[in-house]
Amino acid sequence: MTMSHFGVHAEGAAAEHAVGHTAGHGAAHAVGHTTGHGAAHATGATGAGSVVLELGGDIGALILRTPPRLHGTEIEISPKSRGPHGHRTHSLVRERVTASGVSYAAVYPEVPAGHYTVWGEDGAPVGTVVIAGGQVATVHWPE
C-alpha cells in the first residue's frame, strides 16, 4: 500500500455528543487494548452513546472508518514529527451500531493537534491525517 493523505471531514465541537460516552482516557485506552500485537480482545458491538470526545484548545479527536474486515484489529497512529519509531497510540476497530446502520471504526479521543501517520496491519504507514484542536477528523481507511 502506498503512503497517502486521507480525505478528512472535520466537524466542530458539536460532534462530541454524536459519538457517545466513556469514563475518560483510561476507559478509551482499555477499549483499544490488545493482548499482544494482533491478538485483540473479543468485543461486541458498541451502540450510540458509547464514547464521549472532549474537544477544545489544542485537543482534537480522530474517527478512523474502516471496512468490516478490520473489525477487532488494533490500529496505531503516531505524530509525524517523531518519525517511525516515535510513541504510537492505538485503538481497536469496533462494530458501531447506530440508527443509520452498522459501521466499523477506531476512535482516538483526546489527540493533540498535529500531523499523524496511520500505521497499517503490517506495521507500514498507510496514510497521514491532520488533527485540528477543537475538531473531530473523520477519515476512511484506504482500500
DSSP file (Angstrom, degrees, kcal/mol; ACC not computed):
  #  RESIDUE AA STRUCTURE BP1 BP2  ACC     N-H-->O    O-->H-N    N-H-->O    O-->H-N    TCO  KAPPA ALPHA  PHI   PSI    X-CA   Y-CA   Z-CA
    1    1 A M              0   0    0      0, 0.0     2,-0.2     0, 0.0   119,-0.1   0.000 360.0 360.0 360.0 138.3    0.0    0.0    0.0
    2    2 A T        -     0   0    0      1,-0.1     2,-0.2   124,-0.1     0, 0.0  -0.576 360.0 -97.0 -91.8 155.5    1.4    3.4   -0.8
    3    3 A M        +     0   0    0     -2,-0.2     2,-0.3   124,-0.1   124,-0.2  -0.494  53.8 167.1 -68.4 132.4    1.5    6.4    1.5
    4    4 A S        -     0   0    0    122,-0.3   124,-1.6    -2,-0.2     2,-0.6  -0.962  40.3-112.1-143.8 160.8   -1.4    8.7    1.0
    5    5 A H  B     -a  128   0A   0     -2,-0.3   124,-0.2   122,-0.3   122,-0.1  -0.864  40.1-127.2 -93.7 123.3   -3.1   11.6    2.7
    6    6 A F        -     0   0    0    122,-2.2     2,-0.4    -2,-0.6   124,-0.2  -0.341  22.1-108.6 -66.0 147.5   -6.5   10.6    3.9
    7    7 A G        -     0   0    0    133,-0.2   133,-0.5   122,-0.1     2,-0.4  -0.682  43.1-151.3 -71.9 128.5   -9.6   12.6    2.9
    8    8 A V  E     -E  139   0B   0     -2,-0.4     2,-0.6   131,-0.1   131,-0.2  -0.882  21.6-168.8-114.1 134.6  -10.6   14.4    6.1
    9    9 A H  E     -E  138   0B   0    129,-1.9   129,-1.9    -2,-0.4     2,-0.4  -0.961  19.3-163.5-115.4 109.2  -14.0   15.6    7.2
   10   10 A A  E     -E  137   0B   0     -2,-0.6     2,-0.3   127,-0.2   127,-0.2  -0.767   4.9-168.8 -98.5 138.9  -13.6   17.8   10.2
   11   11 A E  E     -E  136   0B   0    125,-2.1   125,-2.2    -2,-0.4    -2,-0.0  -0.872  19.1-116.0-122.2 156.5  -16.5   18.6   12.5
   12   12 A G    >   -     0   0    0     -2,-0.3     3,-2.1   123,-0.2     4,-0.2   0.004  50.5 -71.4 -79.5-170.4  -16.8   21.2   15.3
   13   13 A A  G >  S+     0   0    0      1,-0.3     3,-1.8     2,-0.2     4,-0.3   0.709 121.7  75.3 -59.8 -23.1  -17.4   20.6   19.0
   14   14 A A  G >  S+     0   0    0      1,-0.3     3,-0.9     2,-0.1     4,-0.4   0.742  83.7  69.3 -61.8 -21.0  -21.0   19.6   18.4
   15   15 A A  G X> S+     0   0    0     -3,-2.1     3,-0.9     1,-0.2     4,-0.8   0.686  75.9  83.1 -70.8 -17.0  -19.6   16.3   17.1
   16   16 A E  H <> S+     0   0    0     -3,-1.8    37,-1.0     1,-0.3     4,-0.6   0.809  93.9  44.1 -61.8 -28.6  -18.5   15.3   20.6
   17   17 A H  H <4 S+     0   0    0     -3,-0.9    -1,-0.3    -4,-0.3    -2,-0.2   0.648  99.5  71.4 -88.1 -14.5  -22.0   14.0   21.5
   18   18 A A  H <4 S+     0   0    0     -3,-0.9    31,-0.2    -4,-0.4    -1,-0.2   0.743 101.2  44.9 -71.2 -22.2  -22.5   12.2   18.2
   19   19 A V  H  < S-     0   0    0     -4,-0.8    32,-0.9    -3,-0.3    31,-0.8   0.766 104.5-136.8 -98.1 -27.7  -20.0    9.5   19.2
   20   20 A G     <  -     0   0    0     -4,-0.6     2,-0.3    29,-0.3    -1,-0.2  -0.902  27.4 -36.2 122.6-138.8  -21.1    8.8   22.8
   21   21 A H        +     0   0    0     -2,-0.4     2,-0.3    30,-0.3    32,-0.0  -0.993  34.0 162.4-145.5 132.5  -19.5    8.3   26.2
   22   22 A T        -     0   0    0     -2,-0.3     3,-0.1    30,-0.1    29,-0.1  -0.858  50.2-106.8-128.7 173.8  -16.5    6.7   28.0
   23   23 A A  S    S-     0   0    0     -2,-0.3     2,-0.2     1,-0.3     3,-0.2   0.196  76.3 -81.0 -85.0  16.9  -15.2    7.3   31.5
   24   24 A G  S  > S-     0   0    0      1,-0.2     4,-2.1    28,-0.1     3,-0.3  -0.689  75.0 -32.4 116.5-169.8  -12.2    9.2   30.2
   25   25 A H  H  > S+     0   0    0      1,-0.2     4,-2.5    -2,-0.2     5,-0.2   0.864 130.1  55.9 -57.4 -41.7   -8.8    8.4   28.7
   26   26 A G  H  > S+     0   0    0     -3,-0.2     4,-2.0     1,-0.2    -1,-0.2   0.914 109.8  45.4 -59.3 -43.6   -8.4    5.3   30.8
   27   27 A A  H  > S+     0   0    0     -3,-0.3     4,-1.8     2,-0.2    -1,-0.2   0.897 111.8  51.6 -68.3 -39.4  -11.6    3.7   29.6
   28   28 A A  H  X S+     0   0    0     -4,-2.1     4,-1.3     1,-0.2    -1,-0.2   0.893 109.7  50.8 -64.0 -37.7  -10.9    4.7   26.0
   29   29 A H  H  < S+     0   0    0     -4,-2.5     4,-0.4     1,-0.2     3,-0.3   0.908 106.8  53.8 -65.1 -41.8   -7.5    3.0   26.3
   30   30 A A  H >< S+     0   0    0     -4,-2.0     3,-0.9     1,-0.2    -1,-0.2   0.866 104.4  55.3 -62.3 -36.0   -9.0   -0.2   27.7
   31   31 A V  H 3< S+     0   0    0     -4,-1.8    -1,-0.2     1,-0.2    -2,-0.2   0.872 112.7  42.7 -63.2 -36.4  -11.3   -0.4   24.7
   32   32 A G  T 3< S+     0   0    0     -4,-1.3    -1,-0.2    -3,-0.3    -2,-0.2   0.367  90.1 116.4 -92.7   5.4   -8.3   -0.3   22.3
   33   33 A H    <   -     0   0    0     -3,-0.9     8,-0.8    -4,-0.4     2,-0.3  -0.485  43.8-165.7 -80.7 142.4   -6.1   -2.6   24.3
   34   34 A T  B     -K   40   0C   0     -2,-0.2     6,-0.2     6,-0.2     3,-0.1  -0.826  30.0-124.6-120.2 165.2   -4.9   -5.9   22.9
   35   35 A T  S    S-     0   0    0      4,-2.4     2,-0.3    -2,-0.3     5,-0.1   0.484  91.8 -23.5 -84.0  -3.8   -3.3   -8.9   24.5
   36   36 A G  S >  S-     0   0    0      3,-0.4     3,-2.4     0, 0.0     2,-0.3  -0.875 101.5 -47.0 169.3 166.3   -0.4   -8.7   22.0
   37   37 A H  T 3  S-     0   0    0      1,-0.3     3,-0.1    -2,-0.3    -2,-0.0  -0.347 130.0  -2.6 -59.2 113.9    0.3   -7.3   18.6
   38   38 A G  T 3  S+     0   0    0     -2,-0.3     2,-0.9     1,-0.1    -1,-0.3   0.362 104.7 108.8  87.9  -5.7   -2.7   -8.5   16.5
   39   39 A A    <   -     0   0    0     -3,-2.4    -4,-2.4    34,-0.0    -3,-0.4  -0.718  54.4-171.2-104.6  81.8   -4.3  -10.5   19.3
   40   40 A A  B     -K   34   0C   0     -2,-0.9    -6,-0.2    32,-0.2     2,-0.1  -0.383  26.1-108.8 -77.7 148.0   -7.4   -8.4   20.1
   41   41 A H        -     0   0    0     -8,-0.8     2,-0.3   -10,-0.1    -1,-0.1  -0.415  44.4 -99.6 -63.3 148.5   -9.7   -8.8   23.0
   42   42 A A        -     0   0    0     -2,-0.1     2,-0.4     0, 0.0    -1,-0.1  -0.590  51.2-178.0 -70.9 131.1  -13.1  -10.1   21.9
   43   43 A T        -     0   0    0     -2,-0.3     2,-0.1    -3,-0.0    52,-0.1  -0.978  19.0-140.1-134.1 146.9  -15.5   -7.2   21.8
   44   44 A G        -     0   0    0     -2,-0.4    51,-0.2     1,-0.2     2,-0.1  -0.341  45.7 -69.0 -90.9-179.6  -19.2   -6.8   21.0
   45   45 A A        -     0   0    0     -2,-0.1     2,-0.4    49,-0.1    51,-0.2  -0.378  45.2-135.0 -68.3 147.9  -20.8   -4.1   19.0
   46   46 A T  E     -f   96   0B   0     49,-3.0    51,-3.0    -3,-0.1     2,-0.1  -0.878  19.5-150.3-103.5 140.1  -20.9   -0.6   20.5
   47   47 A G  E >   -f   97   0B   0     -2,-0.4     3,-0.9    49,-0.2    51,-0.2  -0.403  37.7 -62.9 -99.3 178.7  -24.1    1.4   20.3
   48   48 A A  T 3  S+     0   0    0     49,-0.7    -1,-0.2     1,-0.2   -28,-0.1  -0.345 121.2  33.6 -58.6 139.9  -24.8    5.0   20.2
   49   49 A G  T 3  S+     0   0    0    -30,-0.2   -29,-0.3   -31,-0.2    -1,-0.2   0.697  80.6 116.8  88.1  20.1  -23.6    6.8   23.3
   50   50 A S  S <  S+     0   0    0     -3,-0.9     2,-0.4   -31,-0.8   -30,-0.3   0.567  71.2  39.6 -99.1  -9.4  -20.5    4.7   23.9
   51   51 A V        -     0   0    0    -32,-0.9     2,-0.4   -34,-0.1   -30,-0.3  -0.993  60.6-161.1-142.2 132.0  -17.7    7.3   23.5
   52   52 A V        -     0   0    0     -2,-0.4     2,-0.6   -33,-0.2   -31,-0.2  -0.941  11.3-152.9-109.7 135.4  -17.5   10.9   24.6
   53   53 A L        -     0   0    0    -37,-1.0     2,-0.7    -2,-0.4     8,-0.1  -0.932   2.5-154.0-109.8 119.0  -14.9   13.1   22.9
   54   54 A E        +     0   0    0     -2,-0.6     2,-0.3     6,-0.1    56,-0.3  -0.836  24.5 179.7 -93.4 117.5  -13.6   16.1   24.9
   55   55 A L        +     0   0    0     -2,-0.7     2,-0.2    79,-0.1     5,-0.2  -0.829  18.0  99.3-120.2 152.8  -12.5   18.8   22.4
   56   56 A G  B >   +G   59   0B   0      3,-2.2     3,-2.5    -2,-0.3    78,-0.4  -0.631  64.6  15.3 148.4 158.7  -11.0   22.2   22.8
   57   57 A G  T 3  S-     0   0    0      1,-0.3    -1,-0.1    -2,-0.2    -2,-0.0  -0.367 131.0 -17.5  57.5-125.2   -7.9   24.2   22.7
   58   58 A D  T 3  S+     0   0    0     75,-0.2    55,-3.0    -2,-0.1     2,-0.5   0.179 116.5 101.2 -95.5  15.9   -5.1   22.1   21.1
   59   59 A I  E <   +GH  56 112B   0     -3,-2.5    75,-2.9    53,-0.2    -3,-2.2  -0.901  40.5 155.0-109.8 126.0   -7.1   18.8   21.6
   60   60 A G  E     - H   0 111B   0     51,-3.2    51,-2.9    -2,-0.5     2,-0.3  -0.508  28.1-128.6-124.5-164.0   -9.0   17.1   18.8
   61   61 A A  E     -i  136   0B   0     74,-1.8    76,-2.8    71,-0.3     2,-0.4  -0.962   6.9-139.5-148.6 162.8  -10.1   13.6   18.0
   62   62 A L  E     -iH 137 108B   0     46,-2.1    46,-3.1    -2,-0.3     2,-0.5  -0.995   6.1-167.7-130.5 132.0  -10.0   11.1   15.2
   63   63 A I  E     -iH 138 107B   0     74,-2.9    76,-2.6    -2,-0.4     2,-0.8  -0.983  12.1-164.3-114.0 117.0  -12.6    8.7   13.9
   64   64 A L  E     -iH 139 106B   0     42,-3.1    42,-2.2    -2,-0.5     2,-0.3  -0.882   6.8-155.5-105.4 104.4  -11.0    6.2   11.5
   65   65 A R  E     +iH 140 105B   0     74,-3.2    76,-3.0    -2,-0.8    40,-0.3  -0.624  19.4 180.0 -82.0 137.3  -13.7    4.4    9.5
   66   66 A T  E     - H   0 104B   0     38,-2.7    38,-0.5    -2,-0.3    77,-0.0  -0.832  32.6 -92.8-132.5 166.0  -12.7    1.0    8.2
   67   67 A P    >   -     0   0    0      0, 0.0     3,-1.9     0, 0.0     4,-0.1  -0.454  46.8-105.4 -72.8 158.1  -14.0   -1.9    6.2
   68   68 A P  G >  S+     0   0    0      0, 0.0     3,-2.2     0, 0.0    37,-0.1   0.779 114.1  73.4 -55.6 -29.4  -15.6   -4.7    8.2
   69   69 A R  G 3  S+     0   0    0      1,-0.3     0, 0.0     3,-0.0     0, 0.0   0.712  91.1  58.6 -61.7 -19.0  -12.6   -7.0    7.6
   70   70 A L  G X  S+     0   0    0     -3,-1.9     3,-2.6     2,-0.1    23,-0.3   0.419  73.4 133.1 -91.2   2.2  -10.6   -4.9   10.1
   71   71 A H  T <  S+     0   0    0     -3,-2.2    23,-0.2     1,-0.3     3,-0.1  -0.305  77.2  16.6 -53.0 128.8  -13.1   -5.5   13.0
   72   72 A G  T 3  S+     0   0    0     21,-2.7     2,-0.4     1,-0.3    -1,-0.3   0.425  97.1 129.1  86.4  -0.7  -11.1   -6.4   16.1
   73   73 A T    <   -     0   0    0     -3,-2.6    20,-2.5    20,-0.1     2,-0.5  -0.705  57.0-132.3 -90.4 137.0   -7.8   -5.0   14.6
   74   74 A E  E     -B   92   0A   0     -2,-0.4     2,-0.4    18,-0.2    18,-0.2  -0.776  23.9-165.6 -85.8 126.9   -5.7   -2.6   16.6
   75   75 A I  E     -B   91   0A   0     16,-2.8    16,-1.7    -2,-0.5     2,-0.3  -0.958   4.8-150.8-118.5 133.4   -4.6    0.3   14.5
   76   76 A E  E     -BC  90 119A   0     43,-0.5    43,-2.8    -2,-0.4     2,-0.3  -0.730  10.7-171.8-104.8 149.7   -1.9    2.7   15.6
   77   77 A I  E     -BC  89 118A   0     12,-2.7    12,-3.1    -2,-0.3    41,-0.2  -0.947   6.7-178.4-129.4 155.6   -1.2    6.4   14.9
   78   78 A S  E     - C   0 117A   0     39,-1.8    39,-3.1    -2,-0.3    10,-0.1  -0.992  38.3 -91.2-150.9 150.9    1.8    8.5   15.8
   79   79 A P  E >   - C   0 116A   0      0, 0.0     3,-1.4     0, 0.0    37,-0.3  -0.422  31.5-138.4 -60.8 132.3    2.9   12.1   15.4
   80   80 A K  G >  S+     0   0    0     35,-2.7     3,-1.7     1,-0.3    36,-0.1   0.838  99.3  67.1 -60.7 -32.5    4.7   12.5   12.1
   81   81 A S  G 3  S+     0   0    0     34,-0.5    -1,-0.3     1,-0.3    35,-0.1   0.692  96.6  54.9 -64.3 -17.9    7.3   14.8   13.8
   82   82 A R  G <  S-     0   0    0     -3,-1.4     3,-0.4     1,-0.2    -1,-0.3   0.446 102.7-137.3 -97.3   0.0    8.6   11.8   15.8
   83   83 A G    X   -     0   0    0     -3,-1.7     3,-1.3    -4,-0.2    -1,-0.2  -0.078  44.3 -46.8  73.3-175.5    9.3    9.5   12.8
   84   84 A P  T 3  S+     0   0    0      0, 0.0    -1,-0.2     0, 0.0    -4,-0.0   0.632 135.9  49.7 -70.5 -14.2    8.6    5.8   12.5
   85   85 A H  T 3  S+     0   0    0     -3,-0.4    -2,-0.1     2,-0.0     3,-0.1   0.311  86.7 111.6-109.0   9.5   10.0    4.9   15.9
   86   86 A G  S <  S-     0   0    0     -3,-1.3     2,-0.1     1,-0.2    -3,-0.1  -0.154  83.4 -63.4 -74.5 174.4    8.1    7.5   18.0
   87   87 A H        -     0   0    0      1,-0.1     2,-0.4    -9,-0.0    -1,-0.2  -0.345  55.4-153.9 -60.3 133.4    5.4    6.8   20.5
   88   88 A R        -     0   0    0    -10,-0.1     2,-0.4    -3,-0.1   -10,-0.2  -0.884   6.9-150.3-114.0 144.5    2.3    5.3   19.0
   89   89 A T  E     -B   77   0A   0    -12,-3.1   -12,-2.7    -2,-0.4     2,-0.3  -0.915  19.4-159.6-108.7 138.1   -1.3    5.5   20.2
   90   90 A H  E     -B   76   0A   0     -2,-0.4     2,-0.3   -14,-0.2   -14,-0.2  -0.847  13.9-178.7-121.9 157.4   -3.6    2.5   19.4
   91   91 A S  E     -B   75   0A   0    -16,-1.7   -16,-2.8    -2,-0.3     2,-0.4  -0.985  27.5-117.7-148.1 151.2   -7.3    1.9   19.2
   92   92 A L  E     -B   74   0A   0     -2,-0.3     2,-0.5   -18,-0.2    15,-0.4  -0.740  25.4-122.2 -92.8 133.5   -9.4   -1.1   18.4
   93   93 A V        -     0   0    0    -20,-2.5   -21,-2.7    -2,-0.4     2,-0.3  -0.635  41.1-176.7 -72.7 124.6  -11.7   -1.2   15.3
   94   94 A R  E     - J   0 105B   0     11,-2.4    11,-2.1    -2,-0.5     2,-0.4  -0.886  33.0-105.2-124.4 154.8  -15.1   -1.9   16.7
   95   95 A E  E     - J   0 104B   0     -2,-0.3   -49,-3.0   -51,-0.2     2,-0.5  -0.660  36.1-156.9 -74.2 130.1  -18.5   -2.5   15.1
   96   96 A R  E     -fJ  46 103B   0      7,-3.6     7,-2.4    -2,-0.4     2,-0.6  -0.960   4.8-163.5-116.2 119.4  -20.6    0.6   15.7
   97   97 A V  E     +fJ  47 102B   0    -51,-3.0   -49,-0.7    -2,-0.5     2,-0.2  -0.908  21.9 155.0-107.9 119.4  -24.4    0.2   15.6
   98   98 A T  E >   - J   0 101B   0      3,-2.6     3,-1.7    -2,-0.6    -2,-0.0  -0.772  59.9 -90.1-131.6 177.4  -26.5    3.4   15.2
   99   99 A A  T 3  S+     0   0    0      1,-0.3     3,-0.1    -2,-0.2    -2,-0.0   0.787 125.7  55.2 -60.8 -27.1  -29.9    4.3   13.9
  100  100 A S  T 3  S-     0   0    0      1,-0.3     2,-0.3     0, 0.0    -1,-0.3   0.485 120.9 -94.6 -87.7  -1.1  -28.3    4.8   10.4
  101  101 A G  E <   - J   0  98B   0     -3,-1.7    -3,-2.6     2,-0.0     2,-0.4  -0.837  55.5 -36.0 128.9-164.2  -26.9    1.3   10.3
  102  102 A V  E     + J   0  97B   0     -2,-0.3     2,-0.3    -5,-0.2    -5,-0.2  -0.837  53.6 163.0-103.9 135.2  -23.7   -0.6   11.1
  103  103 A S  E     - J   0  96B   0     -7,-2.4    -7,-3.6    -2,-0.4     2,-0.4  -0.892  29.8-128.3-139.6 172.7  -20.2    0.8   10.5
  104  104 A Y  E     +HJ  66  95B   0    -38,-0.5   -38,-2.7    -2,-0.3     2,-0.3  -0.991  37.2 151.1-128.1 131.8  -16.7   -0.1   11.7
  105  105 A A  E     -HJ  65  94B   0    -11,-2.1   -11,-2.4    -2,-0.4     2,-0.4  -0.997  39.3-136.8-158.8 152.2  -14.3    2.5   13.2
  106  106 A A  E     -H   64   0B   0    -42,-2.2   -42,-3.1    -2,-0.3     2,-0.5  -0.944  27.8-151.8-106.1 135.8  -11.4    3.1   15.6
  107  107 A V  E     -H   63   0B   0     -2,-0.4   -44,-0.2   -15,-0.4   -15,-0.2  -0.936  10.6-168.0-115.4 131.2  -11.9    6.1   17.8
  108  108 A Y  E     -H   62   0B   0    -46,-3.1   -46,-2.1    -2,-0.5     3,-0.3  -0.903  14.4-167.2-117.6  98.6   -8.9    8.2   19.1
  109  109 A P  E     +     0   0B   0      0, 0.0   -48,-0.1     0, 0.0   -56,-0.1  -0.440  63.3  19.2 -82.6 160.1  -10.1   10.6   21.8
  110  110 A E  E    S+     0   0B   0    -56,-0.3   -49,-0.2     1,-0.2   -55,-0.1   0.901  75.9 170.2  51.7  56.4   -8.0   13.5   23.2
  111  111 A V  E     -H   60   0B   0    -51,-2.9   -51,-3.2    -3,-0.3    -1,-0.2  -0.870  34.5-122.2-100.1 122.7   -5.5   13.7   20.4
  112  112 A P  E     -H   59   0B   0      0, 0.0   -53,-0.2     0, 0.0    19,-0.2  -0.349  41.2 -93.0 -60.4 142.6   -3.1   16.8   20.4
  113  113 A A  S    S+     0   0    0    -55,-3.0     2,-0.3    17,-0.1    19,-0.2  -0.233  79.2  86.1 -56.5 142.5   -3.4   18.9   17.3
  114  114 A G  E    S- D   0 131A   0     17,-2.2    17,-3.1    -3,-0.1     2,-0.4  -0.930  78.7 -54.5 155.8-176.1   -0.8   17.9   14.6
  115  115 A H  E     - D   0 130A   0     -2,-0.3   -35,-2.7    15,-0.2   -34,-0.5  -0.815  53.1-168.5 -95.2 133.0    0.1   15.7   11.6
  116  116 A Y  E     -CD  79 129A   0     13,-3.0    13,-2.1    -2,-0.4     2,-0.4  -0.927  19.5-136.4-126.9 147.5   -0.2   12.0   12.3
  117  117 A T  E     -CD  78 128A   0    -39,-3.1   -39,-1.8    -2,-0.3     2,-0.5  -0.847  17.8-145.6 -95.4 136.8    0.9    8.8   10.5
  118  118 A V  E     -CD  77 127A   0      9,-2.8     8,-3.1    -2,-0.4     9,-1.1  -0.922  16.5-145.2-103.1 127.6   -1.6    6.0   10.4
  119  119 A W  E     -CD  76 125A   0    -43,-2.8   -43,-0.5    -2,-0.5     5,-0.1  -0.767  10.1-134.2-100.7 137.3    0.0    2.6   10.5
  120  120 A G    >   -     0   0    0      4,-3.6     3,-2.0    -2,-0.4   -44,-0.2  -0.142  33.8 -90.5 -81.2 177.2   -1.3   -0.5    8.7
  121  121 A E  T 3  S+     0   0    0      1,-0.3    -1,-0.1     2,-0.1   -47,-0.1   0.793 127.3  50.3 -58.1 -31.4   -1.8   -4.0    9.8
  122  122 A D  T 3  S-     0   0    0      2,-0.2    -1,-0.3     1,-0.0    -2,-0.0   0.346 121.6-104.1 -92.4   6.5    1.7   -5.0    8.7
  123  123 A G  S <  S+     0   0    0     -3,-2.0    -2,-0.1     1,-0.3     3,-0.0   0.454  83.6 123.6  86.7  -0.1    3.3   -2.0   10.5
  124  124 A A  S    S-     0   0    0      1,-0.1    -4,-3.6    -5,-0.1    -1,-0.3  -0.677  71.6 -99.2 -91.9 149.2    3.9    0.0    7.4
  125  125 A P  E     - D   0 119A   0      0, 0.0    -6,-0.2     0, 0.0     3,-0.1  -0.440  35.5-179.6 -67.2 138.4    2.4    3.5    7.1
  126  126 A V  E     -     0   0A   0     -8,-3.1  -122,-0.3     1,-0.4     2,-0.3   0.501  58.9 -36.5-114.4  -9.6   -0.8    3.7    5.1
  127  127 A G  E     - D   0 118A   0     -9,-1.1    -9,-2.8  -124,-0.2    -1,-0.4  -0.982  52.6-105.5 172.3 179.7   -1.5    7.4    5.3
  128  128 A T  E     -aD   5 117A   0   -124,-1.6  -122,-2.2    -2,-0.3     2,-0.3  -0.920  22.3-169.8-130.0 157.2   -1.4   10.7    7.1
  129  129 A V  E     - D   0 116A   0    -13,-2.1   -13,-3.0    -2,-0.3     2,-0.5  -0.992  17.9-134.9-145.7 147.6   -4.1   12.8    8.8
  130  130 A V  E     - D   0 115A   0     -2,-0.3     2,-0.5   -15,-0.2   -15,-0.2  -0.922  16.4-158.2-105.6 125.7   -4.2   16.3   10.3
  131  131 A I  E     - D   0 114A   0    -17,-3.1   -17,-2.2    -2,-0.5     2,-0.4  -0.907   8.2-159.2-102.5 126.3   -5.9   16.7   13.7
  132  132 A A    >   -     0   0    0     -2,-0.5     3,-1.6   -71,-0.2   -71,-0.3  -0.847  27.1-102.9-104.9 142.1   -7.1   20.2   14.5
  133  133 A G  T 3  S+     0   0    0     -2,-0.4   -73,-0.3     1,-0.2   -76,-0.2  -0.345 105.4  16.4 -59.8 139.4   -7.7   21.4   18.0
  134  134 A G  T 3  S+     0   0    0    -75,-2.9     2,-0.3   -78,-0.4    -1,-0.2   0.564 111.8  94.5  76.0   9.1  -11.4   21.5   18.9
  135  135 A Q    <   -     0   0    0     -3,-1.6   -74,-1.8  -123,-0.1     2,-0.6  -0.912  68.4-130.0-133.6 158.6  -12.4   19.3   16.0
  136  136 A V  E     -Ei  11  61B   0   -125,-2.2  -125,-2.1    -2,-0.3     2,-0.5  -0.942  21.3-153.6-104.7 122.0  -13.2   15.7   15.1
  137  137 A A  E     -Ei  10  62B   0    -76,-2.8   -74,-2.9    -2,-0.6     2,-0.5  -0.856   7.9-164.2 -93.8 127.6  -11.4   14.5   12.0
  138  138 A T  E     +Ei   9  63B   0   -129,-1.9  -129,-1.9    -2,-0.5     2,-0.3  -0.963  15.2 172.1-113.4 121.1  -13.2   11.6   10.3
  139  139 A V  E     -Ei   8  64B   0    -76,-2.6   -74,-3.2    -2,-0.5     2,-0.4  -0.885  25.8-130.4-127.8 158.9  -11.1    9.6    7.8
  140  140 A H  E     - i   0  65B   0   -133,-0.5  -133,-0.2    -2,-0.3   -74,-0.2  -0.910  29.2-109.9-112.0 136.0  -11.7    6.5    5.8
  141  141 A W        -     0   0    0    -76,-3.0     2,-0.2    -2,-0.4   -14,-0.0  -0.344  42.1-107.3 -57.7 135.6   -9.2    3.6    5.6
  142  142 A P              0   0    0      0, 0.0    -1,-0.1     0, 0.0  -136,-0.0  -0.462 360.0 360.0 -69.9 139.9   -7.6    3.4    2.2
  143  143 A E              0   0    0     -2,-0.2    -2,-0.1    -3,-0.1   -77,-0.0   0.435 360.0 360.0 -90.0 360.0   -8.8    0.4    0.1
